């Protein structure tokens, strides 16, 4: 306990002095005191205490709850509220700030000590969970391996999971070998709109529409019949009574004897991604339609000259058919005398200056030469490598 520093925010001097003495008698260090919220924010930032005891009812422009909101903008220090009475509306406001406990005045030394020690313990757990946030982001893919490596029994496994899954923003649930729910996280409860107490011990047949429960039963049986990971996409009923496109990812876990004891599932909502892809596809189709109607020849190719797109004007200009060039290696027939200059021009394109214009001759059908002004644009990946070139031509001298 030595060195654990507590900051007191209390506008009644007698109460503050009494708190100071009690904390010191319990072995804590009092980092400082403040009588008003504005002063408390500044001192907490300067002193960096391990915990703040905050009176909800403060004199001044800010009450204790507003003060904590300001403190949490600059510090994650845990807070315990002190209040003279448990007003439900006031406590609802206080909950939003994520306090680590409450003390109703008058309180005794044992209550104060217990609440502080519980706050210390929970704060330590929260810190560890924050430090493992990066690892938790990969939990969807690695959950089975992590659980198997860290647990020796189903009970230990479930205890470990429950500590972790409530911190995962994606809906997570786990079932036994009979496909009955053993538990879920807060996100699953919110996503389905079904309370945890109504989920545990029940099957999908009792919780979801018939088509969902039948499909889920089939998939669960397949997964429980062998060790591994399963993934499939389905429309799933959301708590807001809409059907959402989701991907189910499931992984089996085992008992100490190596038998399949159940599985853990994660729901990944891909509705917005699908809508975005559909909108992008529609946009691309509209763009291709516009490009296809252009009178100027347009041609796109990879650096290895594989044709990715050629509009009708381009095909007509060179007397080609789409199935003769699309997906095949096709080199624009630049005049041999102009080709080195074109290559030099293309090599000069950079992510900072990806487009440029060059006038050169091309060889048309029947060996006809014609001078074109080509606007050439290079498209680069994140590493600065060219992934595609686009050529838009116009007869030289045309306006």
C-alpha positions in Angstrom: 0.0 0.0 0.0 3.0 2.2 0.6 3.2 5.0 -2.0 -0.5 4.7 -3.2 -1.4 8.4 -3.6 -5.0 9.6 -3.2 -6.2 13.1 -4.1 -9.2 14.5 -2.2 -11.8 16.8 -3.8 -14.2 18.0 -1.0 -15.6 21.5 -0.4 -16.2 21.0 3.3 -12.8 21.6 5.1 -13.8 19.5 8.1 -14.7 16.5 6.0 -11.6 16.9 3.9 -9.4 17.0 7.0 -11.1 13.9 8.4 -10.6 12.1 5.1 -7.0 13.0 5.1 -6.5 11.6 8.6 -8.4 8.4 7.8 -6.5 7.8 4.6 -3.1 8.3 6.3 -4.1 6.0 9.2 -4.9 3.3 6.5 -1.4 3.7 5.1 -2.3 5.7 2.0 -0.5 8.9 0.9 -2.6 12.0 0.4 -1.3 13.6 -2.8 -3.3 16.8 -2.2 -6.8 18.3 -1.7 -9.0 20.7 -3.6 -12.2 22.5 -2.6 -13.5 23.3 -6.1 -13.7 21.5 -9.4 -11.6 24.0 -11.4 -8.7 23.7 -9.0 -9.0 19.9 -8.9 -8.6 19.6 -12.6 -5.3 21.5 -12.6 -3.9 19.8 -9.5 -4.7 16.3 -10.7 -3.0 17.0 -14.0 0.1 18.3 -12.1 0.2 15.7 -9.3 -0.8 12.6 -11.2 -2.3 10.8 -8.2 -3.2 7.1 -8.2 -6.9 7.7 -7.3 -9.3 10.6 -6.8 -12.0 10.8 -4.0 -14.6 13.2 -5.6 -17.5 14.7 -3.7 -20.4 14.9 -6.2 -21.8 18.0 -4.6 -19.2 20.8 -5.0 -19.6 24.5 -4.5 -18.6 26.4 -7.6 -19.4 26.4 -11.3 -18.7 22.6 -11.7 -20.1 19.8 -9.6 -18.1 16.6 -9.0 -19.5 14.8 -12.1 -18.5 17.7 -14.4 -15.1 17.9 -12.7 -14.5 14.2 -13.4 -15.5 14.7 -17.0 -12.9 17.4 -17.4 -10.3 15.3 -15.5 -10.9 12.4 -17.8 -10.1 14.6 -20.8 -6.5 14.7 -19.7 -6.1 11.7 -17.3 -7.4 8.1 -16.9 -7.0 8.3 -13.1 -9.7 6.1 -11.3 -12.4 8.0 -9.4 -14.5 7.1 -6.4 -17.5 9.4 -5.8 -18.6 10.6 -2.4 -22.2 11.7 -2.0 -24.5 12.5 0.9 -27.4 10.7 -0.6 -28.1 8.2 -3.4 -30.2 10.2 -5.8 -31.0 7.8 -8.8 -30.9 10.6 -11.4 -27.5 11.8 -10.0 -26.1 8.4 -10.0 -27.2 7.9 -13.6 -25.2 10.9 -14.5 -22.2 9.7 -12.5 -22.3 6.3 -14.2 -21.5 7.8 -17.6 -18.1 8.9 -16.2 -17.0 5.4 -15.4 -16.4 5.6 -11.6 -14.7 2.8 -9.8 -17.0 3.0 -6.8 -19.4 5.1 -4.6 -19.4 6.0 -0.9 -22.6 7.2 0.7 -21.9 9.6 3.6 -21.6 8.9 6.4 -19.2 6.0 5.8 -16.8 4.2 8.1 -13.1 3.5 7.8 -13.7 -0.1 6.7 -16.0 0.9 3.9 -13.5 3.5 2.7 -10.7 1.0 2.8 -12.7 -1.7 0.9 -13.9 0.6 -1.8 -10.4 2.0 -2.4 -8.8 -1.5 -2.5 -11.5 -2.7 -5.0 -10.9 0.4 -7.1 -7.1 -0.4 -7.0 -7.7 -4.0 -8.1 -10.2 -3.1 -10.9 -7.9 -0.2 -12.1 -5.0 -2.7 -12.3 -7.1 -5.1 -14.4 -8.3 -2.3 -16.7 -4.7 -1.2 -17.3 -3.7 -4.7 -18.2 -6.7 -4.9 -20.6 -5.6 -1.7 -22.3 -2.1 -3.0 -22.7 -3.5 -6.1 -24.4 -5.8 -4.2 -26.7 -3.6 -4.8 -29.7 -3.6 -8.5 -29.1 -7.4 -8.5 -28.6 -7.9 -7.0 -32.0 -6.5 -10.3 -33.5 -8.6 -12.4 -31.2 -11.1 -13.3 -33.9 -8.5 -15.2 -35.8 -6.4 -16.5 -33.0 -9.0 -17.1 -30.3 -8.8 -20.9 -30.5 -5.0 -21.0 -30.3 -4.8 -18.5 -27.4 -7.5 -20.3 -25.4 -6.0 -23.7 -25.9 -2.5 -22.4 -24.9 -3.7 -20.7 -21.7 -6.3 -23.1 -20.2 -6.3 -26.6 -18.9 -10.0 -27.1 -18.4 -13.3 -25.8 -19.7 -14.0 -23.9 -16.5 -10.6 -22.1 -16.7 -11.2 -21.4 -20.3 -14.6 -19.9 -19.8 -13.4 -17.8 -16.8 -10.5 -16.4 -19.0 -12.9 -15.7 -21.9 -15.4 -13.8 -19.8 -12.6 -11.5 -18.5 -11.6 -10.7 -22.1 -14.7 -10.8 -24.3 -16.5 -8.0 -22.7 -13.8 -5.7 -23.9 -14.2 -6.8 -27.5 -16.5 -4.5 -29.6 -17.6 -7.4 -31.9 -20.4 -9.7 -30.6 -18.8 -12.9 -29.1 -20.6 -16.0 -27.7 -19.7 -19.5 -26.7 -21.6 -22.8 -26.6 -21.1 -26.2 -25.2 -21.0 -29.5 -27.1 -24.8 -29.6 -27.2 -24.9 -26.2 -28.9 -26.3 -24.5 -25.8 -25.1 -21.0 -24.9 -22.6 -20.9 -22.0 -22.3 -17.1 -22.2 -21.7 -14.1 -24.4 -20.2 -10.6 -24.2 -22.0 -7.3 -23.8 -21.7 -6.6 -27.6 -23.6 -9.8 -28.4 -26.4 -8.9 -25.9 -26.7 -5.4 -27.5 -26.5 -6.7 -31.0 -29.3 -9.4 -30.6 -31.3 -7.4 -28.1 -31.6 -10.5 -25.9 -30.4 -10.2 -22.2 -27.6 -12.5 -21.1 -29.8 -14.2 -18.5 -32.2 -15.3 -21.3 -29.4 -16.6 -23.5 -27.4 -18.9 -21.1 -28.5 -22.5 -21.2 -30.7 -22.1 -24.3 -30.3 -23.0 -27.9 -30.8 -21.0 -31.1 -34.2 -22.7 -31.6 -35.5 -20.9 -28.5 -34.0 -17.5 -29.4 -34.1 -16.9 -33.1 -36.4 -17.3 -36.1 -36.8 -20.7 -37.6 -34.6 -20.2 -40.7 -31.7 -18.8 -38.6 -32.0 -21.6 -36.0 -32.1 -24.4 -38.7 -29.0 -23.0 -40.5 -27.2 -22.4 -37.2 -28.0 -26.0 -36.1 -26.6 -27.4 -39.3 -23.4 -25.3 -39.0 -22.9 -26.1 -35.3 -23.2 -29.8 -36.0 -20.7 -29.6 -38.8 -18.2 -27.7 -36.6 -18.7 -30.0 -33.5 -18.1 -33.0 -35.7 -14.5 -32.0 -36.2 -11.8 -29.7 -34.8 -11.2 -26.5 -36.6 -12.5 -23.1 -37.6 -15.7 -22.3 -39.5 -16.8 -19.2 -41.3 -20.0 -18.4 -43.2 -22.1 -15.4 -44.2 -25.8 -15.1 -43.5 -28.5 -12.4 -43.0 -29.0 -12.1 -39.2 -31.8 -10.3 -37.2 -30.5 -7.2 -35.4 -31.9 -5.8 -32.2 -33.4 -2.9 -34.3 -35.5 -5.5 -36.2 -33.6 -5.2 -39.4 -31.7 -8.0 -41.2 -28.0 -7.4 -41.3 -25.3 -9.2 -43.4 -22.9 -10.8 -41.0 -20.1 -13.3 -41.1 -20.0 -16.0 -38.4 -16.5 -17.1 -37.4 -16.4 -20.1 -35.0 -13.6 -22.1 -33.4 -13.8 -25.3 -31.3 -12.2 -25.6 -27.8 -11.4 -28.8 -26.0 -11.6 -30.4 -22.5 -8.5 -31.6 -20.7 -8.9 -35.0 -22.4 -8.7 -33.5 -25.8 -12.4 -33.9 -26.8 -14.4 -31.1 -28.3 -16.1 -29.3 -25.4 -17.8 -26.6 -27.4 -17.0 -23.6 -29.6 -16.6 -19.9 -29.5 -18.2 -17.6 -32.1 -17.7 -14.1 -33.3 -20.2 -12.1 -35.4 -18.7 -9.6 -37.9 -21.2 -7.2 -39.3 -20.4 -6.6 -43.0 -23.6 -4.8 -44.0 -21.9 -1.4 -44.4 -19.0 -2.9 -46.3 -21.3 -4.7 -48.7 -23.4 -1.6 -49.3 -20.2 0.4 -49.9 -18.9 -2.3 -52.3 -22.3 -2.2 -54.2 -22.2 1.6 -54.3 -18.6 1.5 -55.6 -19.4 -1.1 -58.2 -22.4 0.9 -59.4 -20.2 4.0 -59.5 -17.6 2.2 -61.5 -20.2 0.9 -63.9 -21.4 4.5 -64.4 -17.9 5.7 -64.9 -17.2 2.9 -67.4 -20.3 3.8 -69.2 -19.2 7.5 -69.4 -15.7 6.5 -70.5 -17.1 4.1 -73.0 -19.1 6.9 -74.6 -16.0 9.2 -75.0 -14.8 9.8 -78.6 -11.2 9.9 -77.3 -9.4 6.6 -77.2 -8.9 5.4 -73.6 -6.6 2.5 -72.6 -5.5 1.1 -69.2 -2.8 -1.5 -68.7 -0.5 -2.9 -66.0 3.2 -2.3 -66.0 3.6 -5.6 -67.8 1.3 -4.3 -70.5 -1.6 -6.5 -69.6 -4.7 -4.7 -70.9 -7.2 -3.9 -68.2 -9.6 -1.7 -70.2 -10.1 -0.3 -73.7 -13.0 1.8 -74.7 -14.8 1.5 -78.1 -13.0 4.5 -79.5 -9.6 2.9 -78.7 -10.7 -0.4 -80.2 -12.0 1.3 -83.3 -8.9 3.4 -83.7 -6.6 0.3 -83.8 -9.1 -2.0 -85.5 -9.3 -4.4 -82.5 -12.0 -6.3 -80.7 -12.3 -6.3 -76.9 -11.7 -10.1 -76.6 -8.5 -9.7 -78.5 -6.9 -7.3 -76.0 -8.7 -7.4 -72.6 -6.6 -9.5 -70.2 -3.9 -10.0 -72.8 -0.5 -8.3 -73.2 -0.9 -5.5 -75.6 1.7 -2.8 -76.4 0.5 0.5 -77.8 2.1 0.6 -81.3 4.1 3.8 -80.9 6.3 4.7 -83.8 9.8 3.1 -83.3 11.4 6.6 -83.5 9.1 7.9 -80.8 9.0 4.9 -78.5 12.2 5.7 -76.5 10.9 9.1 -75.8 7.5 7.7 -74.6 9.3 5.2 -72.2 11.4 8.1 -70.9 8.3 10.1 -70.3 6.6 7.3 -68.4 9.6 6.7 -66.3 9.5 10.3 -65.2 6.0 9.9 -63.6 6.1 9.9 -59.8 3.5 9.8 -57.0 4.0 13.5 -56.6 3.6 14.1 -60.4 1.6 11.1 -61.7 0.4 12.5 -65.0 1.8 14.1 -68.0 1.2 14.8 -71.7 3.4 13.7 -74.7 2.8 14.0 -78.4 4.0 11.1 -80.5 3.1 9.0 -83.5 1.3 5.7 -83.5 1.0 3.0 -86.2 -2.6 2.5 -87.2 -4.0 -0.3 -89.3 -2.6 -0.6 -92.8 0.7 1.0 -91.5 -0.8 4.4 -91.3 1.0 6.9 -89.1 -0.9 9.4 -87.1 0.3 11.9 -84.4 -1.6 11.9 -81.1 -1.3 13.9 -77.9 -1.4 11.3 -75.1 -2.3 12.1 -71.5 -0.6 9.3 -69.6 -1.3 8.8 -65.9 0.4 6.4 -63.6 -1.4 4.8 -60.5 0.9 3.9 -57.6 0.5 1.7 -54.6 1.3 2.7 -51.0 5.0 1.8 -51.5 5.3 4.0 -54.6 5.3 1.2 -57.2 3.3 1.7 -60.4 0.3 -0.7 -60.5 -1.4 0.7 -63.7 -1.1 3.2 -66.5 -3.9 5.0 -68.2 -3.7 6.5 -71.7 -6.1 9.1 -73.1 -5.4 10.1 -76.7 -6.4 13.1 -78.8 -5.3 13.7 -82.4 -2.4 16.2 -82.4 -3.6 19.7 -83.0 -7.2 19.0 -82.0 -8.9 21.2 -79.5 
